[in-house]
């Protein structure tokens, strides 16, 4: 592809890869490179890690290997030597609704850790990361910030919408169809027909669920090239964007532009603003603090919620709205939302991005499109406050979070209906052994108590499919999918496993949620809660060995991003400087 930048020149004696490729003492190391068909010239060039989450687990990942090849072409064109490697993913859509979902959030940190170890072990100088599934996006970006080598993130692209009965559909519709089916409102044949057409291509879930939310974040925070996240996975234009990312990472390396130059308090605020404006996933309230910690920045759930509170909701995207990622791409993509926010005074325009320009400079030639209703100007928002809201109160002293995009009623009061696992709650929904007006409480599903902080899409979607999505509420110390809609409050902290108030609730306790005021309260005094706490005993999970046990030993609260290590504030060296 045409590219007008001159190939940069590098001094390898100042790069990490010198430890594995320069000098007579590294002859054994070089012999391994010759074994892989590399030339002396390639060995003398900077080594660029090309990390992907390619696998055959789900459509989110299936196109990433193709895109990695395009990245490698770009790296080679600018005088770098690409070294491709893969890491894992756990795909939420397939892990959802059973014990496998306990692996999902854990995978975020395993992805970040495995990329770190590969980069460290082989002394790569820079990195391009390609990801598609919900946890692989923040995991990949966390590794970039942690290593602090020049890095570019690129999204694998969204799935195309399916068509069913003349309407666009996504996997969200299939989950909700399960509820319709259990309520007797959908036949076996229609359910089967829908599941066959809902996901017609490679790519990540098409609504503003977690994958697309974090893809938008990658541009808003500045780690991805402007305009790179929008094109659906099957589009060949993705290959050109990948090639360009490979080229640009070489210039970032030459200029010394590092992730921590980009990820600042202000750019994190930009990212949170984008999430709220687009009605994005509540999981951003977990991932942004985790990314901040990798840069040594204090930015917790409450900081995110403060941004949400003052940001207008302007993008009419599923699940709360009408449109999918492909529709947004066709009017100009994420840059349209960013342009509207910048013009409205809601963005820090002076934040550096990975191409060496500020976000304002990148948006300079972007025009806000007229004659469309997908994205509105901030002067005419869908609602005046963000599509995601933070909550706090005696039921959640460490906070909680709810997606209000598309909701009209922001207050709910009802008696608690308490379950100690998602399976118990789903059974009650499936058998309809609940009453309208209740507040489902699903506990012991937090980061430590799950372990793994499961998403509850199967349960929430079934409720919506039964037609009671606005007639009940649900709170949990676990998480929700970005596809969840309705009065569903997640990340309630402290979690039940550590004795949080949610672990003290009993059936019938009156709970009041007020998303307009940002409060979540149970009608119990401090003294009553203290008395119940005396009777509370910690629970033992079924996971007393293996990866989930290990995760439970190290993971912190959702309030801080469910971190499994101290972050940059405790580090004694930065990998990029070895």
HUSULLIN-V792499 format. One record per run of one state. SS is the DSSP state (alpha for helix, beta for strand, coil for the rest). FROM is the first residue (numbers start at 1). TO is the last residue. If there is no record, write none. Layout:
ss/from/to
SS/FROM/TO
SS/FROM/TO
This chain:
ss/from/to
coil/1/11
alpha/12/14
coil/15/17
alpha/18/21
coil/22/23
alpha/24/35
coil/36/39
alpha/40/44
coil/45/45
beta/46/52
coil/53/63
alpha/64/77
coil/78/79
beta/80/86
coil/87/91
alpha/92/95
coil/96/98
alpha/99/122
coil/123/125
beta/126/131
coil/132/133
alpha/134/147
coil/148/150
beta/151/155
coil/156/157
beta/158/158
coil/159/160
beta/161/164
coil/165/166
beta/167/169
coil/170/170
alpha/171/182
coil/183/187
alpha/188/197
coil/198/198
beta/199/199
coil/200/203
beta/204/204
coil/205/209
alpha/210/221
coil/222/236
alpha/237/255
coil/256/258
alpha/259/262
coil/263/264
alpha/265/277
coil/278/283
alpha/284/294
coil/295/300
alpha/301/309
coil/310/312
beta/313/313
coil/314/314
beta/315/315
coil/316/316
beta/317/317
coil/318/322
beta/323/323
coil/324/324
alpha/325/330
coil/331/333
alpha/334/343
coil/344/351
beta/352/352
coil/353/357
beta/358/358
alpha/359/363
coil/364/374
beta/375/375
coil/376/377
alpha/378/380
coil/381/382
beta/383/383
coil/384/387
beta/388/393
coil/394/395
beta/396/403
coil/404/410
beta/411/419
coil/420/421
alpha/422/431
coil/432/438
beta/439/442
coil/443/454
beta/455/455
coil/456/456
alpha/457/465
coil/466/472
beta/473/476
coil/477/478
beta/479/479
coil/480/487
beta/488/493
coil/494/495
alpha/496/498
coil/499/500
alpha/501/504
coil/505/509
beta/510/514
coil/515/518
beta/519/522
coil/523/525
alpha/526/535
coil/536/545
alpha/546/554
coil/555/557
alpha/558/560
coil/561/567
alpha/568/570
coil/571/574
alpha/575/577
coil/578/578
